[in-house]
Amino acid sequence: MNLEYIFLTDYVSETPFHKSHSELKSFLNKIEKQNKRLVNLEVIGKSPEGREIYCLELGNRYSENKILLVSNAHGEEVNGCEEILHIIKLLTENPDFKKTFLENYQFVVVPTVNPDAREYNLRWAKNMDLSKFFLDYKRTITDKNNLKIDLEWSYPFRDDTNIKRPELAAMIELMDSQKFDMFIDIHGAIGTYKSGFWYMIDETKGKKDKLVNFLYNLGKSSGLPLNAFDMGPLCPRLKPGVYGLLTAKRILKELPHAEDYLEQKGGVSSMDYFMRKNPEGQIICCELPTFYHEKYLDNTVSDKKELDIKKTLINHYIHLWKEKIIPLTEKALQIEPHPKLKAFREGIDKKEIVFLRDRLLELKEEEPYKKAEVGEVNCSEMSKYWLAPGYGQGGYVSDLFGEGLAGVISELPLESRIKLAEIYKICSTESKKAAKNALAFGLKKFALAESINIQGKACLGSILAYFTD
């Protein structure tokens, strides 16, 4: 088998859909039952809400090439789990792929690291309901200890004994259990519309050129815009759509106050932890969008000044928070003076407004006559609607999760949520308006079947590109 064969394969054998946790369990049990000699299914941990974290081992257990394939650390990036399940199905059912991959490699697969948040996000993902996504997606859930952390960026930074959640403990134990030669971490770039085809690799490892060229060519054939942003030394661009890996080592070298930044995030990434345990192993981070805007990369120069575009957007946000969100939040507090709502209200003044005003001051240092690119103009216009700022998930009040009023209400006890039903309904109405405007302005949904096809090619093609001559 060669890379051309990988390109020509259809990875979708049936109409894909987002499976519930019980459907995921049934799928994995069926795969194990039908492939007893090749597949072993285990539960490596349980989530705070008691859902199993499954790990599937398949292929040649004696192989020297061991692949760790993981997805859904971020709960809202739901497509990754389905992409992995279709890869598993292909490997166990297609004779050519079974011979090439399962005879020569061992795969250790965790379809979802974050089953609680994934299940929560199915309420919008099942029908790809953009307004529900804007209103209240969840990157992670709050556990019984009132702890809410980013499960991708909370691996031990200094203290290896400070494991904050059972999902992390399960993944750390798995990574500690054996040596891996490659880690494929599937994400979804879902928190932004400013994303297209975007993959990261550890470019310090050998055979990088073959791997970079394969991913670049895949990106050109994907129908998606290729990310071409200059992210500087933190994430060096190797080719359009393909970047060097964002690592804690780079963050510590390039960012001022980097240790504080990592402490604030909660730790380092799963990829950083993998590198500690497998210093020779290659890493591929896959970021395919669920929603995207084709023109965000248009670098044609417009007739509008860049400074004016930025000022207009920031002033729009300030007006929105002061004239709309603050009065609605204070109305909510009169109904239910919950501490989380009080903290949200205080955060608007101390974080959101301060951040926006500081940004206006910073703009004084920028070139006043520079013309904006068309992509910048489009991004600025879309930002007015994206994630329904203030009402839904758009904002900076929460340092880590950026929740608006609806997101805060959804985290309250049932009794409080009932009292605030009318406030939540207003947020829902505004999120519907924002979603309608975003779609009218050109926001597109990337079909699940297309995402599965590209991710299947990316994952299996990267393995061949890296491990074969």
N, C-alpha and C positions, 0 to 999 in steps of 0.2 A: 504493500500500500504506500502511496506517495501523497504529497500535499495536494496535487490536482484532484485526486480521488476524494480527499477531505472536502475540497471546495464544492465538488459536484453532488455530494450527498445531501439528501433531504432528511433533516433530523426530526421532523414532525410526522409521526405515523398516524396520528389521530387528532381530532380537534382539541387543542389544549385548553385547560381551565385551571383556575387557582384552587387547589385542593384544601379542604379543611384538615385539621390535625388528625381527625379520625380517618379521613380518606387517605392521608399520607401514610398512616399506620398500616392500613389495608394494602396499599400499593407496595410498601416495602416488604411486608410479610409474604405477599404473593411472589415478588421477585426472589426472595430467599427460598421459598418452597419449590419454585420451578428451576432453581439453579443451585442445588444443595452442595455440589462439589466446588462451585466457584464463588459462592456468596455466603457471608456470615453477617447476621444482623444482631447488633447489641444496643442496649440502652446505656449510655455513658453518663447520664445525669438526668435531673429533673429541674424544670423551671420553677420560679416562685409560686406559680399557680398550679403546679403539679403535672405539667405536660412533659412527656418523655423527650429527651434529646437523643435522637437516633444516630447511630454510626454504622455504616455499611462497609464491610471489607469485601472486595471482590478482585479476582484475578489471581496471579501467581504469587503466593505468599513467600516463595523463595527468591523472587526476583530482586536484583540489586537496584532496580529503579522503582522507588516507592513515591507515589503521588498522594498528597493530601489535598482533597477537593472540598471546599467549604462555601456555604452561602448564608445570606440572610442574618448576618450579625446585626444589621440595621433592620428593624422590624417592618418598616414601610417599603423596603426594597424586595417586594414579594416575588418578582419574576425569577430571581435567582434559584429559588427552590424548584420551580417548575423546569427551569433549564437543566438543572442537575438530574431531575427524575427522567427527563427525555434522553439525556446522555446515558444514564444507567440502562434504560430500556434498549437503546441502540446497541450498547456493548454486549448485552446478554441475549439479544435476538438476532442481530445481523452476523452471519458467519464470518464475513471478511473482517469486521471490526473485532469480533470475539477473538479471532486468530491473531490479529495484529496486536491488540492491546491487552487482552486478558491472559494471553500466553506469555507476554513479555514484561508486563508491569503489574504491580500491585496498587490498587486504588483504595484509599481510606477516605470515605465520603460522609460528610455531615451535611445533610440537605438544609437544615435550619438550626442555627445556633440560638435563635431567639423565638421559640414557638409561641410564647404568650403575645408578644407584640405582633407577630405575623397573623395570629388568629384575629386580633383586634382590627388589623388593617384590611381583612377580607371584606369588611362592611362596605368599603369603597372599591376594593380591587376586583371583586367578583364581576361587577358591571363597569369597571373603570370609570366610576362616577367622579368627575373632576371636582364638583362642588363639595362632595363629602370629603374628598382628599384635602382640599383647601381648608375645610372647616376643622378637621380633627384627625389628622394622621398621627400615628405614634411611632417614634423611633425606638422607644423602649417603654415598658410599663413601670409604674412605681410599685415596689414590693411592700411587704407588711411592715418593714422597718422605715418606710417613707424614703427609700433610697431609689433614685432614678439616675442611671448612668448610661453612658454610651458603651455598648458591649464590644465595639471594635477598638475603642481607644481607652480601655481601662485595665490593660495588662500591666503587671508589676513594673514600676519604674525604678524604685529603690528597694522596696521591702517585698521580697518574694512571698512572705507569709500573709500579706495583706490582700487576700482574695475577697472581693466585695460581693460577689454574686455566685450562685451555684452554676450558672451557665459558663462563667469564666473558669470556675474550678474544673468543670468537665473538660473544657478545651485545653487547659494547661496540663491536666493529667494525660490527655491524649498526646499532646506534643512532646511531653516528657517521656512517653512510653517507648518510643522507637525513633530511629533516624529516618528522615525523609529527604528525598532528592529534589522535590519540587512542591511548592505550595501554590495552589490556584485559589484565590480568594474572590468570590463573585459578589459584586456590589451592584448598585443600580443608578447612581447619580440622579436620584429622584427628587432631591430637595431643591433642584434648580432646573429651569428651562434652558439655561446657558450651557448645555452639554450636548455632545454628539457622540461620535465614536471616540472612546478615550480609554486606553489601556496603559498600565504602568508595568515595567519590568525592572529587575535588578540588573542594571547595565554594567555593573562591575564584574559580573560573571562571564565566563567564556561562552562562545557561540552566540553572542548577542546579536551580531549582524543578521544572521539567518532568521532569528526570532523576530527582530525588529522589522525586517523586510516582509516576512510572512504576515504579521499583524497589520502593517501599513497597506499591503495589497488587499487584505481582507476588508479593511476599512474603506478603501476606494470602491469596493464592490458592494458595500452594505446599503447604499442609498441614504446614509446619514451624513450630516456635515462632519468633517474631520476636525477635532479640536486643534486649534493652532495658536492658542494663547501662549504668550511668553510668561511662564511661571517662575523664571529666574532659576537660581541655583537650588532652590528647595525641590523643584520638580523639573529637571532639565528636559527640554523637548528633543527627542531623538529623530523623529519624523512627525509630520502632521498626524495626530491621532495616537501617537506612541510616545510615552514619556518615561524618564527615569523615576525610580520609586521614591515616594515621600517617606522618609525615615526619621526616627528620633535623632539619629546622628547628624543628619542635615539640619534639622530644626535647631539642635543645640549649637551648631556651628554658625548658622546664619541669622537667627532671630535674637534680638535683645530680650533679656529676661526669659529665655527659653525654658529654663527649669520651672519657673513659676507657671508658664504657659502649659507645660505638660502636666504639672500638678493640678492645674485648674481643669484641664480636660479629663483628668482622672487616671492618667498613666500613659503608656505607649500603646501602639497598635499590635494586633495579632501578628502582623508581618515582622515587626521589630522583635517580638518574642520568638518567633520562628527562627529568625536570623541568629539569635543567641544560641539556640539549641542545634541549629543546622547551618553553620557558617558557610558551608560549601553549596548549600541548596539554592536553587533558583526560585524566584517569586514572581507571580503574575497576578496583578490586580485588575479585575475586569469591571469597567464602568460603562454599561449601556443605558441610555436614557429610557424612561417610561413616557415622558413628555418632552418635547423639544420644539424649538422655533428655528426654521430653516435660515432665517436672515440674520441671526445674531452674530454671524461671522463675516457679514458683508463689510469689507473694508473700503468700499467706495466712499470718497469724501463727500459729505453733505454740505448744504448751505447754512447749517446751524452751528453755532459756537459750542464747543464741548463744555465750557464753563457754564453757559446758560442752561444746557441740558441737565447738568448735575444739580445746579441750584434749584431749578424748577421741580425736580423730583424730590429733593430734600424738603423744600418748603411745602410740597404736597403732603409729605408724611407728617410734618409738624402740624399742619392744619388738621389732618385726619385724626391724629391722636388727641389734640387739644379740643377740637370741636365735636368729635364723634365718640371716640373711645373712652375718654375720661368721663363725660357725662353718663354714658351707658354703664361704665364700671361703678360709678358712685350710686347709680340707681340700683345696681345689683347688690352693693354693700348695704343699702337701706333695707333690702329684702333679707339678705343673709350675710351678716358681718363675719364671714369665715376668715381665719388668718391667712389662708392662701390667696384669697381675693384682696385682702389688705396689702399683702406683700406685692401682688401684681400692681395694685394702684400706686404704691410707693415707687415701684420699679419704673413706672412710666416717667415720673419726674426725675428720679435719680440716675436712671440708665438710658432709657429711650430718648427723652428730650435732650439730655446732656450729650449723648452720642451724636445726635443729629446736629445740634448747634456747634459742637466741636468740629464736625465734618464741614460745616459751612465756613468756619474760620480757616480751616486747612485749605479750602478752595482758593483763598486769597493769594496763596503762594503759587497757584497754577497759572499757566500761560493764558492770558485773557482773550487772545484772538485766534487760538487754535480751533480749526474746524473739526466737528465731530464726524466720525465714520457713520455710515448708515446703520451698521450693526449696533453701535452705541445708542443711536436714536431709537431703534427698535427695542433694545433692551430696557431703556429708560421708560418707554411707554408700557411695555409688558410688566415692568416692576410695580406699576400702580395697581395691577390686578393680581399678580402672582401670590398665591397663598392667602388671599383676602387679608391684607395687612391690618393688624389690630384685632379684627374679628376672628380670623382663623389662625393660621400658623405663622403668618408673617410678622416679624418684629425682632427686637433685640432685648426685650425686657428680661427674658431668661437667657443667661449667658450661653447655655449649652443647647437648649432646645427651641428657643425662639417662639414660644407659644403666645397666641393672642388670647382674648377673653374666653372664647369657646373651649380652647385647649385647657385652660385653668378650670373652668366649670366641669369639664368632663372628668377631672381628677378628684372632684369632691365626693363626699359620701352621698348615697342615693337620696337621702332625705333632703339634702341641700340642693341636689340637682333637680328634684321635683319642684322645690320652691322657685328655682331660677329658670324654669322651663320657658317662660316667655322671653327672657333675656337671651337664652340659647337659641330660641326660634328667630330672633332678630339677627343674631350672628349667622344663622343658617341661611336666612334670606339674602344677607349681604354676600355670603360666600357663593351663592347661586348666581348673583349678579356678576361677581368677579370672574367666575368660571365662564359665564356666557361671553363676557367682554374679552377674556383671554383667547377663547376659541375664535371669536370673530376677528381678532387681531392676527390670527395665524398660528396659534399654538396647535401642535399636532400630537396625537397619541401614537406611540410606536407599538404596533401589534405584537401580542405575545408570541404568535407563531414565528414572526420574523426575528424576534429577540432570541427565541430558542435556537433557530437555525444559525444565527451568527455566533451565539455563545458556544454551541456545539462545535462549530468549525474552529473557533478561537481556542477552546480548551484542548481538543484532541489534536488540532494542527500544531499548537505550540509544543505539545509533548513530542510529536514527530520531529518538528524543526529543531528542538533542543537536544534530543537524545540520539538522533540518527545522523549519519554523515550524508 
